[in-house]
Amino acid sequence: MNSDKMIQQLGWFASIMAMVMYASYVDQIRLNMSGVPGSMLLPVASTINCIAWVGYALLKQQKDWPMFLCNALGVVVCLATVLTALWF
């Protein structure tokens, strides 16, 4: 297998694993909505981090779609975690 193809496959694998990681915030959202808010430090830091990576992925001359997709999901889920902690 050539190295470009292996790098592309690694990028998609890493992106899928990032999405799995961001899915773990769904449980915290559920807890927030049931009146058991957790610390907001990690969701706030993750939201800022994901926004930065989304910008990076879109501003590159050759768009980095795996990086964009997983971090766009991260922005949505992490921001929802922050908002539900504040709201409920």
Secondary structure, DSSP 4 states (H G I P E B T S, - for coil): --HHHHHHHHHHHHHHHHHHHHHTHHHHHHHHHTT----SHHHHHHHHHHHHHHHHHHHSSS--HHHHHHHHHHHHHHHHHHHHHHH-
